[in-house]
C-alpha cells in the first residue's frame, strides 16, 4: 500500500518539462525588462528623415509618394513635410502634407501634389515640424 502511494506522489516528467519552459520564459522576460531599465535609453527627440518614393501622374497633377522614417525610439505625431519643386526658379512650387503618426523606429507614408512634373527636376523635401504625443 505504501508503495502505491509513492507512485501517486511522484511528479510526471512532462510536468517538470512544462514547468522548466515556463521558468525560462519568465526569466527571459524579466531579463529583457531589466536590461532595458539599466542600459536602454530613449533618444531625446524623434530622428526623422523624408524621401520621395515615386511619382504618379493624376489628371493635371503629379503625386509624389513620400516616406518618413523615424530612426529613434521616440514617437512623432502630426509630422509636417514640405516639398519645394524647382527651388529658386520662376515656376517654383511648394506642397505640404501632415503625417498623423510616425512610430519610434518605424515608417509612415503620405503624398505631396504638384501641378508640374517633378521627374527630372530638383525636389527639396524637409520636415518642418512635429508634435510629441
C-alpha positions as CSV (number, residue, x, y, z in Angstrom):
1,X,0.0,0.0,0.0
2,X,2.8,2.4,0.8
3,X,4.4,1.7,-2.5
4,X,1.3,2.7,-4.5
5,X,1.1,6.0,-2.5
6,X,4.7,6.9,-3.5
7,X,3.9,6.3,-7.2
8,X,0.9,8.7,-7.0
9,X,3.0,11.4,-5.3
10,X,5.7,11.5,-8.0
11,X,5.6,14.4,-10.4
12,X,5.5,13.2,-14.1
13,X,8.4,14.2,-16.3
14,X,6.1,16.1,-18.7
15,X,5.0,18.4,-15.8
16,X,8.7,19.1,-15.0
17,X,9.4,19.9,-18.7
18,X,6.4,22.3,-18.8
19,X,7.5,24.0,-15.6
20,X,11.0,24.4,-16.9
21,X,9.8,26.0,-20.1
22,X,7.6,28.4,-18.1
23,X,10.5,29.3,-15.8
24,X,12.8,30.0,-18.9
25,X,10.1,32.3,-20.4
26,X,9.5,34.2,-17.2
27,X,13.2,34.7,-16.6
28,X,13.8,35.8,-20.2
29,X,11.0,38.5,-19.8
30,X,12.4,39.7,-16.5
31,X,15.9,39.8,-18.0
32,X,14.7,41.9,-21.0
33,X,12.9,44.3,-18.8
34,X,16.0,44.6,-16.5
35,X,18.3,45.2,-19.5
36,X,16.0,47.9,-20.9
37,X,15.8,49.6,-17.5
38,X,19.6,49.7,-17.0
39,X,21.1,50.1,-20.5
40,X,18.1,51.1,-22.6
41,X,17.8,54.8,-23.3
42,X,15.3,56.8,-25.3
43,X,16.5,59.4,-27.7
44,X,15.5,62.9,-26.6
45,X,13.7,63.7,-29.9
46,X,12.5,61.7,-32.9
47,X,15.1,61.4,-35.7
48,X,13.0,61.9,-38.8
49,X,14.1,61.7,-42.4
50,X,11.9,62.1,-45.5
51,X,12.4,60.8,-49.1
52,X,10.5,60.6,-52.3
53,X,9.3,57.1,-53.3
54,X,7.6,57.5,-56.6
55,X,5.8,60.0,-58.9
56,X,2.4,59.2,-60.3
57,X,0.5,61.4,-62.8
58,X,-3.0,62.1,-61.6
59,X,-5.0,64.1,-64.2
60,X,-3.4,67.6,-64.4
61,X,-1.4,67.0,-61.2
62,X,1.6,64.8,-60.2
63,X,1.5,62.9,-56.9
64,X,4.9,62.3,-55.2
65,X,4.6,59.5,-52.7
66,X,6.9,60.2,-49.7
67,X,8.1,58.0,-46.8
68,X,9.1,59.4,-43.4
69,X,11.5,57.2,-41.4
70,X,12.0,57.6,-37.7
71,X,15.4,56.3,-36.5
72,X,14.7,57.0,-32.9
73,X,12.6,55.2,-30.2
74,X,10.5,58.3,-29.7
75,X,7.2,58.7,-31.5
76,X,6.3,61.7,-33.5
77,X,2.8,63.0,-34.2
78,X,1.4,65.5,-36.8
79,X,4.7,65.4,-38.8
80,X,4.7,68.3,-41.2
81,X,6.5,67.7,-44.5
82,X,7.2,70.3,-47.1
83,X,8.4,69.8,-50.7
84,X,9.7,72.5,-52.9
85,X,9.9,71.8,-56.7
86,X,12.3,73.8,-58.8
87,X,13.6,75.9,-55.9
88,X,14.7,79.4,-56.8
89,X,13.2,79.0,-60.3
90,X,10.4,81.2,-61.7
91,X,8.0,78.3,-61.7
92,X,8.8,77.1,-58.1
93,X,6.1,75.2,-56.4
94,X,5.6,74.3,-52.8
95,X,3.4,71.4,-51.4
96,X,3.0,70.3,-47.8
97,X,1.4,67.3,-46.0
98,X,0.9,66.2,-42.4
99,X,1.6,62.7,-41.4
100,X,-0.6,61.8,-38.4
101,X,1.8,59.4,-36.7
102,X,5.3,58.1,-37.2
103,X,6.1,55.4,-34.6
104,X,9.5,55.0,-32.9
105,X,11.9,53.0,-35.2
106,X,9.1,53.0,-37.8
107,X,7.9,54.4,-41.1
108,X,4.9,56.2,-42.4
109,X,3.9,57.4,-45.9
110,X,2.0,60.2,-47.5
111,X,1.9,62.3,-50.6
112,X,2.7,65.7,-52.0
113,X,0.8,67.1,-55.0
114,X,2.4,69.3,-57.7
115,X,0.9,70.7,-60.9
116,X,4.3,70.3,-62.7
117,X,6.0,67.0,-63.3
118,X,8.8,66.6,-60.7
119,X,10.7,63.9,-62.6
120,X,14.0,65.4,-63.8
121,X,13.7,68.5,-61.6
122,X,15.1,69.3,-58.2
123,X,12.8,68.4,-55.4
124,X,13.7,69.6,-52.0
125,X,12.0,67.7,-49.2
126,X,12.2,68.5,-45.5
127,X,10.4,68.0,-42.1
128,X,9.2,71.4,-40.9
129,X,7.7,70.3,-37.5
130,X,6.1,67.6,-35.4
131,X,4.3,67.2,-32.0
132,X,5.2,65.0,-29.1
133,X,2.2,62.6,-28.5
